[in-house]
């Protein structure tokens, strides 16, 4: 990546769990909006490339039979998040809020141990 993009985008791609993936995509969206406001299509393209890389990596992990099924399911879900953001970044935040309320997602979240509230 060219300067100053390398500095702005360094370390953005992270998706170890649902919370980290959501933070990554929010940061990418903030950067994409900044680049769009500045009519910087190169910056927008770099944001998209990072998301594509994230989707491919998540899909790779989801297909890896040596990884436990819970982690594979989590990564498949995260790959879907990346896909939705790539296709329609403007609606991603609303889509994700709705997705996180679905029974399917809540079951997945509980089975993977991802981002569950602590019991007191």
PyMOL commands that set and color helices and strands:
alter all, ss='L'
color gray80, all
select helices_A, chain A and resi 5-9+18-37+41-63+69-87+92-99+103-112
alter helices_A, ss='H'
color red, helices_A
deselect
rebuild
show_as cartoon
